[in-house]
């Protein structure tokens, strides 16, 4: 099993890495430099990719080496994959030799047993890099550090490659995060969840960035609370990181929304386990900072795409609403840019590396209990709190409605985390009711947030003050006439039964 951490850096920082005193202090031998060229193979219908495998033949010092990587996972930035590697006599895969390396792992033998696989294989893209590598001894952990600089090429199209790989040869995975954090003190780095093969396949399919939504969790029935905690935190981090590139490079409001939801899920998950495994305060502060950065941009997206659409009049003349939308669009773009810069910052990289390092620590004492017992206790507490908040909702106090919405959200996230341990109609009813509660109370909250944002716009644009004031009045009237039926919401929540 290959275990490695991938990090991106600017080519302008390569020389600084090559001369870094931290590397010199831990290197077992001088740096090795190689020119590597790898051809990646698959079928026209991407049979290997669809089964979670990658196959390459790489030229190393004049000799050919075939490698297949398959399965595994990416958890908090740590890549774990099965790897089989051996020499071949040509720049083309030898499937017979590969089967011998795989041995008795039937799942991957079946992948290679597909009809006419040998005849259908073709080279899809080439990865050519100059590689600098060091063998490091870091506090008793054997780590291979690699710097790759080059490109991925397919049919004349190129993607640049400039990345670090920290591969654990022997020792504790936490040492990879700890060493990366020390490097990051002097060299700007970004954690990467995408390997070269995945980037090459993006060239093949010419796919853009799309919103990545939370994936359902499958916990084992006999899982412990400690095992559930790690699975849940990794699920939340995947939700966040899979939307990262889209937020930085694209302008789809949904990708930013999904990343923000991922942060909210992560904060809810940390709160579930805070008694047994409290999150370090500095890490908690960084996660709150990230949520604030994404939330500010998301609020303007909602105002622009949803809330202003409710205005069915023309304040300030025929072009009044259009002028107001233009101002909101400019503000939304500015906040989106600020969110992207936050993701490119070293604070964000430090957050992810620190989170990964913390999650690699041994589970605290007291988390050996069955995950189902833990979930039952947590859900009872959250359910009781939700009913208490709902009882205190008051139309004249928006904060009380907001607190109920947050309580409903936390209860829904918690049950979604543990839903594979339950089943039946009660589960579906509970989740459906909480989702409906969130939606009803969320629409009310959007109007409250809209008023705050419009006040900000008014302070910045005197010429549009009259139009903005009209819009505020219109939305306030709308809020007064579309107040959610708090009594019906209370009744629905009180009728709920935990699964």
N, C-alpha and C positions, 0 to 999 in steps of 0.2 A: 504494500500500500504506500503510495507516494503521498507525503504530507508537506505542503509548501504554502508560503505566503507570497503573494504577488503585489508589487508596488510600482507605481508609475512615477517617473521623474522627468524633468526637462533635460534635453540633450546638453543644454548649457551647463548643467550641474554634473555631467559625467566626470570631468577632470577632478572635481572636488571629491567625488566618491572614490575615484582611483587612488587618490592620495590621502584618503581619510585615515587619521591616526587610530581610530577605533578598530578599523579593519587590520591595520598593521599590528596592533597590539594582540589580536586574537588569531592571526593567520598562522597555520601550521607550516606553510611553504609559500614561495613567491607566487604571484598571480600567474594564471595560465591564460593564453589568448588563442582563440580558434576562430576560423571562418566556417560557419555552419550553413548548409543549405538543405532544407527538408521539403519533400513533396508529400502533400496530404492526399489520400485516396478515399474515394467513396463511389457509390453508384449514381447514375443520373437522378434517381428518385431519393437519394440520400438515405439509403438503408442503414448505414452505420450510425449516422447522426440520430435518426429516429429511435434507435435502440440505445442511445447514450454512450456510443463508442467513437473513438477517433483512431485513425491508422495513418502512420507516416513512415517514409523511408528517408533517412538523413545520411548525408555524406560527412564523415568525421575522419580527418587526417587521411583522406584517400580511400577509406573503407566505407561500405554501406551497412547501415544498422536500421532494422525495422522495429517499430515500437507501436504497441496498441495500448491505449488508455481507455478505461471504461468504468461506468458506475460511479460510486463515491458520492461526494457532496461538497458543497461550499458552505461552511458554517462560520459566521462572524469573520469572513474574509479568508479563512483557512481552507485550502483546497485539499481534499483527500480523494485519491483515485487509485483503482487497480492499475498496475502497469506491468506489461510483459515486453521484454526487449531482448533482441538477439541479432547476430550478424546474418547478412544475406549476401549473395554473390552478384547482385544486380540492383539497379535503381527501381525495383518493382517488388511488391510484397510477395512473400512465400508463405501462403496460407497453411501449408502442411507443417512447416516449422513453427508457425504461430500456434497451431493447435497443440503441439507438443509442449510449448511453453505454458499454455493455459491449463493443461493437465485435466483434472476432473471437475472443473468449474462449468457445469452443464449449461448454465444460463448464457455464457459467452461462447461456448462451443456451438450452441444453437444459432446464435447470431451469425457465425461463420458458415453455418450449414445451409444458408439460404440458397435457393435455386440459382444456378449459374452465377454465383457471386464472383468467382474468379474471372469469368469472361466479361462481367459488367463493370468491374472496377476500372476507374480512370483517375488520372491526377486532376485535382480540382484547383489547387492553388499552391504556391511556393512561399516558404518563409526563409528568408536569407538574412542572417545576422552575424555581426562580429561579437563574439562572446568572451568576456573576461570572467574568470571564476576563481574563487578562493575556497579552501577548506579551513573552516574556523573551529576553534575550541572555545566555547563560551560557557564558563562556569560548569564545565563537565559535559556540556551538550555539544554534539558534533553537528555542525551546520554547514551546508554548502551555499555560498553566496555567489550569485550569478548576475552580471550586468549584460543585457542583450541590447544591441543597437543595430537597427536595420529596417526591413520592411516586409510586408506581406503583399504578394502580387498575384493577380488573376487577370488574364487577357488584357494586359496593359494598364490595369487600374492598380493603384498602390495605396496601402495604409502604412503609416510609419509605426515602427516599434522602438520603444525606448523604455525598458522596464528592468526592475530588480526581481529576482526570485530568491527567496530564502527557503531552502529545502532542509527538512529535518532528517538527518541520517541516523541519529541516535540521540535519545534524550526526551525532554519534556516540551510539548508543543508551545507552552507558554513562553519558552525562551525565544521563539521566533518573534512574538509580539514585543517582548521586552527589548530585544536587539533592534527591531525596527523603530521603536520609540526613541532609542538612543541615537540612531542615525537621523531621525526626523528632527532632532534638536538643532541640527546644523544644515540639513539639506531638505528643501521642500519636497514632500512625498504625498502620493495619493494611493490609498488602498484600492486594489482592483479585484473584482469578482469575475473577470472575463479573461480566459486564456487565449493564446494565439490561435488555436484551432477554431474557437468560437468566433473570433474576429474574422478569420478567413471565411468561415461559412456565411457570415454577414455579407461579404463581398459576393459570394455565390448567389445568395438569395436576394441581394440588394434590398434588404429590409431596413426600414427606419426604426426609430425608437417608438415604442407603444407603451401605454399604461400597463403597469404590472400590478395586479390585484392580489390581495391576501390569499394564500393557498390554504386549503383545509388541512388540519393537522390530524394525523393518525397515531394516537398514543396506544401502546400495548395495554391490554387489560390489566396486566400485572406490573405496570410501570410504577416506579416510586415517584414521590414528589420531586426528588432531585432530578430524576430523568425527565420528568414532565417540564420542569423549569428550564432545563437546557434546550429542549425541543421547542418550547414556546418562545424563548428569547431568540433563538436562531431563526425561527419563522418570522418574527417581527423584523429582525435585521435584514433578512432577505427581502422582505416587502419594501424596506427603506432603500437598500442599495440597488435593487433592480430598477428603480425609478431615477436613480441619481444622474446617469448620463442624459436621460431625456430632459430632465429639468435644466441641466447645464446647457445642453446644445439645442433644445427644441423650444417650442412655444405652446405646446398642448396643455391647457389648464388642468386636464384630468391627471396628467402625470404628476404635477405638483400636488394635486389633491390626494392622490394615492400615497405619495411619499409622506405627506402630513398625517394621513391616517395611520401609516406605518409607525410614525413617531408616537402618535397617541396610543396605539396598541402596545408599543414598547413600554411607555410610561405606566399604562394600566397593568401590564405584566409584572413590572418591577414592584408595583404597589401590592400585588397579590402575594409576593414572596418577601416583602420587606421585613417581616418579623423574623423569619428564619434565615434569610440571606439578604441583609440590607445592602443596597447599592452605595458605593463610596460617594460621599457628598460632592466631591469635585466632579465626578462623572455625572452624577445627577444634575448638577448645575449646567454642564455642557449639553446634556440632552434637553433640558428646559430651554437653553439658548437656541438650539436647533429648531425646536417646536415653535418658538417665537418668530424666528426668521421665516419659516415656511408659512406660519399662520398669517403673518402680515401680508404676504403676497396672495395667499388664498382668499383673504377677506375682500381684497380689491377685485379679484376674479369673480367672486360671487356677486358683488355690487354691479359689476359691468355686465355680466352675462345673464343674471337672473333678476336681481332686485329692481334695477332701473327699468326693466321691461314691463313692470307693473304700471308705470306711469302712462295713463291713457289721455293725457292732455298735452298742450304745447306751451309750457312756461317760457316767457321771454320771446314769444313769436314763433313762427313756423320752425325755425331752426334751433329753438331753445333746447330741446331734448338732445338733438344731435350735438350741439356744442357741449352740453354736459357730459354726454357719452365720450366725446373726444378728450375732455379733461380727465375723466375716469380711466380711459384707455392709457393715457400718458402715465398716470400714476401707477396703474397696474403693471405696465412695462418696467417702470423704475423699480418697483418692489420685486418683480420677477428677476431683474438683473441683480438686485441685492441678495436674493435667495441663492442664485447661481454662484455668486462670489463667496457666499458662506460655505457652499459645498466645495469650492476650490481652495478654501482656507486651510491652514495647518491646524486650526482648532478642530475642524471637522475630522481630519485625518487622525489627530490625536485621540479624539473621542472614540473612533472605531477601533484603533489599536488598543487603547486602554480597556475598552469593553471586551475585546477578544481576550486580552491577557487576564482580566478578572474572571471571565467565564471559564477559563482553563484551570482555575484554582479548584482544589478538591471541594466537594460538596460539604456545606456546614453540617454539624451534628444535628440530629433531630429531623432530617429530611428523608429518612428511610421508610416512612409510612407510605402505604399505598396511595397512588395519585388520586384514586377515586374517593378515598376517605378525605383527603385534603380538599378535593373539589367540592364535596358535599358540604364541608364546614364553611368554605369560602363563599359558596353560593347562598347559603342560609344567611350569612352575615350581610352580603350585598343586597339580598332580597329585602331583608328587614330595613336596611338603610334607605333603599329605594322607596318603600312604602311610607317611611317616616318623612322623606323629602316631599313626596307627592302630597301628603296630608297638609304640608305647610305651604303649598303653592298659593300665591295671592296675585290676582290680576294687577294690583296696584304696585307690586314689587317684582319687576322683571328679574332681579337676581334670584329670587326664590324659584322661578320657572327654569332659569338657567341651571341652577343646582340640581333640579330634578332631571333635566336632560342629561347632565353629566353622570348622574347616578345610573340612569337607564343605559347609557353608553358603556359604562364600566361593567355593569352586570352582563350586558350582551357580549362584550369582548371576552369576559371570563368564561361564559358558557360556550362561546365559539371555540375557545382554546381547548376546552375539555369535552366537547360534544361527542367525540368518538368513544367516550366512556359511557355515554348514555344512549338513548334511542326512544322511539315511540312518539306518539302524538303530543305528549306534554312538552317534549323538547321543541318540536316545530312550533307549537302554539306560543310558547314562552318567547322564542326568538322573534317570531312574527310580531307579537305585541310590543316588545321592546323596540323593534325597528320602527313600527308605526308611531310609537310615542316619541322617539327621537325625531322623526320626520315632522310631526306636528309642532313640537316645541322648537325644532330647529328653524322652521320658517319664521316663527315669531322672533327668534334670536337674530336671524338675518336682518330683519327690519331694525332691530336695536343697533346692531353693528353698522348698518347703512347710515343711520343718523349720525353716528360718531364720525364716520369717514367723510360724510358731506360737510360736517362742521369743519373738518380739516381742510377740505377743498375751498370752502368759503374764506378761510383765513389766508389762503395762499393766492386766491384769484378774486380781487375786489370787483373786477368788471363783471364777473359772473355771479355776484352775490345774490341778486334778485332771483335769477333762475334757480340757484341752489336752494334758496329759502323756500321757493314754491315747491320744489321737489321734496324737501324735508317735510313740509306741511302735508303734501299729498300722501307720503309714505306713513306719516304719523296717523293720519286719518284712516289709512288702510289698516294699520296696526290695530286701531281702536275697533274697527268693524270686523276684523278677522281674528279676533282673539280666540285661541284654541279653547275648546270645551273642556275646561279643567276638571269638571265633575265627571264627565264621561271617561277621561283619562284615568282619574283616580279609581273609578269603578272597574275599569278594565284591568288595572294593575292589581287591585285587591282580589280580583277573581282568578288571578294566575296561581298555578300550582307548580312548584319546582319539579323538574323531571327526576 
